[in-house]
Amino acid sequence: MNTANKITLFRVALIPVFVIVCYWEAPAAQWVAPAAQWVALGLFIVASVSDFVDGYIARNFNQVTDFGKFLDPIADKLLVTAAMLIFVEQGRMPAWVLLCVIAREFAVSALRLVAVDNGRVIAAAWSGKVKTACTMVGICLMLAFRQWPVLDMVVNAVILVTTVYSGVEYFRKNRDALNPGK
């Protein structure tokens, strides 16, 4: 097991810890106690940064593995989905926004599977990277400023717009992957 894969496994292990911390000392009127709020934010930041670190190490130190290619995107999606599920439960994110995010992830993953089956690899698009960065930063802002409903609405809108845009772009640029014979 190489260093990049160990960092990815570390990120996966942080996810349940992050979720548990989000429920620490949560009185009926508040979902997250102030101390737990900052611990949850710290855990989310560490997990998010570890995504960039493991990718950098894998690419620059020849540690790219099939295991890493499989687990890294799953770890990212689990981390983001866990945070968004907490926000849905708190009433800070509409469930349909989360559904759009999950639907986009399934659709792009399916497109990539079809493309690979036809001998083609679809690389990560710039818009997908922007979507990921906006989502991660937005989640950090929502974790840090839980008493700002306007911020929640702005973050939800940014996440939704970048998610839909990047999903449409993947399909527009790669529609020929669905019909390789034409």
C-alpha positions as a Markdown table, in Angstrom:
| # | Residue | x | y | z |
|---|---|---|---|---|
| 1 | Met | 0.0 | 0.0 | 0.0 |
| 2 | Asn | 1.6 | 3.3 | -1.1 |
| 3 | Thr | 1.4 | 6.7 | 0.5 |
| 4 | Ala | -1.2 | 8.1 | -1.8 |
| 5 | Asn | -3.6 | 5.2 | -1.1 |
| 6 | Lys | -3.0 | 5.5 | 2.7 |
| 7 | Ile | -4.0 | 9.1 | 2.5 |
| 8 | Thr | -7.2 | 8.2 | 0.6 |
| 9 | Leu | -8.0 | 5.6 | 3.2 |
| 10 | Phe | -7.4 | 8.2 | 5.9 |
| 11 | Arg | -9.9 | 10.5 | 4.2 |
| 12 | Val | -12.5 | 7.6 | 4.1 |
| 13 | Ala | -11.9 | 7.0 | 7.8 |
| 14 | Leu | -12.5 | 10.7 | 8.6 |
| 15 | Ile | -16.0 | 10.7 | 7.1 |
| 16 | Pro | -17.7 | 8.8 | 10.0 |
| 17 | Val | -15.8 | 10.9 | 12.5 |
| 18 | Phe | -16.9 | 14.1 | 10.7 |
| 19 | Val | -20.6 | 12.9 | 10.8 |
| 20 | Ile | -20.3 | 12.0 | 14.5 |
| 21 | Val | -18.8 | 15.3 | 15.4 |
| 22 | Cys | -21.7 | 17.1 | 13.6 |
| 23 | Tyr | -24.0 | 15.6 | 16.3 |
| 24 | Trp | -21.9 | 16.3 | 19.3 |
| 25 | Glu | -23.6 | 18.2 | 22.1 |
| 26 | Ala | -26.5 | 19.1 | 19.8 |
| 27 | Pro | -29.3 | 20.5 | 21.9 |
| 28 | Ala | -32.8 | 20.5 | 20.6 |
| 29 | Ala | -32.6 | 24.1 | 19.3 |
| 30 | Gln | -29.2 | 23.8 | 17.7 |
| 31 | Trp | -27.8 | 21.1 | 15.5 |
| 32 | Val | -24.1 | 21.6 | 16.2 |
| 33 | Ala | -22.6 | 23.0 | 19.4 |
| 34 | Pro | -20.0 | 25.7 | 18.8 |
| 35 | Ala | -17.0 | 23.7 | 19.7 |
| 36 | Ala | -18.2 | 20.8 | 17.6 |
| 37 | Gln | -18.9 | 23.2 | 14.7 |
| 38 | Trp | -15.2 | 24.1 | 14.5 |
| 39 | Val | -14.0 | 20.5 | 14.9 |
| 40 | Ala | -16.3 | 19.4 | 12.1 |
| 41 | Leu | -15.0 | 22.3 | 9.9 |
| 42 | Gly | -11.4 | 21.3 | 10.7 |
| 43 | Leu | -12.1 | 17.6 | 9.9 |
| 44 | Phe | -13.8 | 18.6 | 6.6 |
| 45 | Ile | -10.9 | 20.8 | 5.6 |
| 46 | Val | -8.3 | 18.1 | 6.5 |
| 47 | Ala | -10.3 | 15.6 | 4.4 |
| 48 | Ser | -10.7 | 18.0 | 1.5 |
| 49 | Val | -7.0 | 18.9 | 1.5 |
| 50 | Ser | -6.0 | 15.2 | 1.7 |
| 51 | Asp | -7.8 | 14.8 | -1.7 |
| 52 | Phe | -5.3 | 17.2 | -3.3 |
| 53 | Val | -2.4 | 15.8 | -1.4 |
| 54 | Asp | -3.0 | 12.2 | -2.4 |
| 55 | Gly | -3.5 | 13.2 | -6.0 |
| 56 | Tyr | -0.3 | 15.2 | -6.1 |
| 57 | Ile | 1.7 | 12.3 | -4.5 |
| 58 | Ala | 0.2 | 9.7 | -6.8 |
| 59 | Arg | 0.9 | 11.7 | -10.0 |
| 60 | Asn | 4.3 | 13.1 | -9.0 |
| 61 | Phe | 5.8 | 10.1 | -7.3 |
| 62 | Asn | 4.5 | 7.4 | -9.7 |
| 63 | Gln | 2.0 | 6.0 | -7.2 |
| 64 | Val | -1.1 | 5.9 | -9.4 |
| 65 | Thr | -2.8 | 2.5 | -8.8 |
| 66 | Asp | -6.1 | 1.0 | -9.9 |
| 67 | Phe | -7.1 | 0.9 | -6.2 |
| 68 | Gly | -6.5 | 4.6 | -5.9 |
| 69 | Lys | -8.4 | 5.3 | -9.2 |
| 70 | Phe | -11.3 | 3.4 | -7.7 |
| 71 | Leu | -11.3 | 4.7 | -4.1 |
| 72 | Asp | -10.3 | 8.3 | -4.5 |
| 73 | Pro | -13.5 | 9.5 | -6.4 |
| 74 | Ile | -15.7 | 7.4 | -4.0 |
| 75 | Ala | -14.0 | 9.0 | -1.0 |
| 76 | Asp | -14.7 | 12.5 | -2.4 |
| 77 | Lys | -18.3 | 11.7 | -3.2 |
| 78 | Leu | -18.9 | 10.2 | 0.3 |
| 79 | Leu | -17.4 | 13.2 | 2.0 |
| 80 | Val | -19.4 | 15.7 | 0.1 |
| 81 | Thr | -22.6 | 13.7 | 0.4 |
| 82 | Ala | -22.2 | 13.2 | 4.1 |
| 83 | Ala | -21.9 | 17.0 | 4.7 |
| 84 | Met | -24.9 | 17.7 | 2.4 |
| 85 | Leu | -27.0 | 15.1 | 4.1 |
| 86 | Ile | -26.3 | 16.8 | 7.4 |
| 87 | Phe | -27.4 | 20.1 | 5.8 |
| 88 | Val | -30.6 | 18.5 | 4.4 |
| 89 | Glu | -31.4 | 17.2 | 7.9 |
| 90 | Gln | -30.8 | 20.6 | 9.4 |
| 91 | Gly | -33.1 | 22.2 | 6.9 |
| 92 | Arg | -30.2 | 24.2 | 5.4 |
| 93 | Met | -30.3 | 22.5 | 2.0 |
| 94 | Pro | -33.3 | 21.3 | 0.0 |
| 95 | Ala | -33.2 | 17.6 | -0.6 |
| 96 | Trp | -33.7 | 18.2 | -4.3 |
| 97 | Val | -30.4 | 20.1 | -4.5 |
| 98 | Leu | -28.6 | 17.1 | -3.1 |
| 99 | Leu | -30.6 | 14.8 | -5.5 |
| 100 | Cys | -29.3 | 16.9 | -8.4 |
| 101 | Val | -25.7 | 16.5 | -7.1 |
| 102 | Ile | -26.1 | 12.8 | -6.7 |
| 103 | Ala | -27.8 | 12.4 | -10.1 |
| 104 | Arg | -25.0 | 14.2 | -11.8 |
| 105 | Glu | -22.4 | 12.0 | -10.2 |
| 106 | Phe | -24.2 | 8.8 | -11.2 |
| 107 | Ala | -24.8 | 10.1 | -14.8 |
| 108 | Val | -21.1 | 11.2 | -15.3 |
| 109 | Ser | -19.9 | 7.9 | -13.8 |
| 110 | Ala | -22.2 | 6.0 | -16.1 |
| 111 | Leu | -21.0 | 8.0 | -19.1 |
| 112 | Arg | -17.4 | 7.2 | -18.2 |
| 113 | Leu | -18.2 | 3.5 | -17.8 |
| 114 | Val | -19.8 | 3.4 | -21.3 |
| 115 | Ala | -16.8 | 5.3 | -22.7 |
| 116 | Val | -14.3 | 3.0 | -21.2 |
| 117 | Asp | -16.2 | 0.0 | -22.5 |
| 118 | Asn | -15.8 | 1.5 | -25.9 |
| 119 | Gly | -12.0 | 2.0 | -25.4 |
| 120 | Arg | -12.2 | 5.7 | -24.5 |
| 121 | Val | -11.2 | 7.5 | -21.2 |
| 122 | Ile | -13.0 | 10.7 | -20.3 |
| 123 | Ala | -10.7 | 12.9 | -18.3 |
| 124 | Ala | -11.9 | 15.2 | -15.6 |
| 125 | Ala | -13.2 | 18.4 | -17.2 |
| 126 | Trp | -12.2 | 21.9 | -16.0 |
| 127 | Ser | -15.9 | 22.6 | -15.1 |
| 128 | Gly | -15.9 | 19.4 | -12.9 |
| 129 | Lys | -12.9 | 20.8 | -11.0 |
| 130 | Val | -14.6 | 24.1 | -10.6 |
| 131 | Lys | -17.7 | 22.3 | -9.4 |
| 132 | Thr | -15.7 | 20.4 | -6.8 |
| 133 | Ala | -13.8 | 23.5 | -5.6 |
| 134 | Cys | -17.1 | 25.5 | -5.3 |
| 135 | Thr | -18.7 | 22.6 | -3.5 |
| 136 | Met | -15.9 | 22.1 | -1.0 |
| 137 | Val | -15.5 | 25.9 | -0.3 |
| 138 | Gly | -19.3 | 26.2 | 0.0 |
| 139 | Ile | -19.6 | 23.4 | 2.5 |
| 140 | Cys | -16.7 | 24.9 | 4.5 |
| 141 | Leu | -18.6 | 28.3 | 4.6 |
| 142 | Met | -21.9 | 26.5 | 5.7 |
| 143 | Leu | -20.0 | 24.7 | 8.4 |
| 144 | Ala | -18.3 | 27.9 | 9.6 |
| 145 | Phe | -21.4 | 30.2 | 9.4 |
| 146 | Arg | -24.4 | 28.2 | 10.4 |
| 147 | Gln | -26.5 | 31.1 | 11.4 |
| 148 | Trp | -26.5 | 32.8 | 8.0 |
| 149 | Pro | -29.5 | 31.6 | 6.0 |
| 150 | Val | -28.7 | 33.9 | 3.1 |
| 151 | Leu | -25.3 | 32.3 | 2.8 |
| 152 | Asp | -26.9 | 28.8 | 2.8 |
| 153 | Met | -29.1 | 30.0 | -0.2 |
| 154 | Val | -26.1 | 31.4 | -2.1 |
| 155 | Val | -24.0 | 28.3 | -1.5 |
| 156 | Asn | -26.9 | 26.0 | -2.5 |
| 157 | Ala | -27.4 | 28.1 | -5.7 |
| 158 | Val | -23.6 | 28.0 | -6.6 |
| 159 | Ile | -23.5 | 24.2 | -5.9 |
| 160 | Leu | -26.6 | 23.6 | -8.1 |
| 161 | Val | -25.4 | 25.8 | -11.0 |
| 162 | Thr | -21.9 | 24.4 | -11.1 |
| 163 | Thr | -23.2 | 20.9 | -10.8 |
| 164 | Val | -25.7 | 21.2 | -13.6 |
| 165 | Tyr | -23.3 | 23.1 | -15.8 |
| 166 | Ser | -20.5 | 20.6 | -15.4 |
| 167 | Gly | -22.9 | 17.7 | -15.9 |
| 168 | Val | -24.3 | 19.2 | -19.1 |
| 169 | Glu | -20.8 | 19.9 | -20.4 |
| 170 | Tyr | -19.6 | 16.3 | -19.8 |
| 171 | Phe | -22.4 | 15.0 | -21.9 |
| 172 | Arg | -22.2 | 17.7 | -24.6 |
| 173 | Lys | -18.5 | 17.2 | -25.1 |
| 174 | Asn | -18.7 | 13.4 | -24.9 |
| 175 | Arg | -22.0 | 12.6 | -26.5 |
| 176 | Asp | -20.2 | 10.6 | -29.2 |
| 177 | Ala | -19.1 | 8.2 | -26.5 |
| 178 | Leu | -22.7 | 7.0 | -26.2 |
| 179 | Asn | -22.8 | 6.2 | -29.9 |
| 180 | Pro | -19.3 | 5.1 | -30.9 |
| 181 | Gly | -20.4 | 3.6 | -34.2 |
| 182 | Lys | -22.0 | 6.8 | -35.5 |
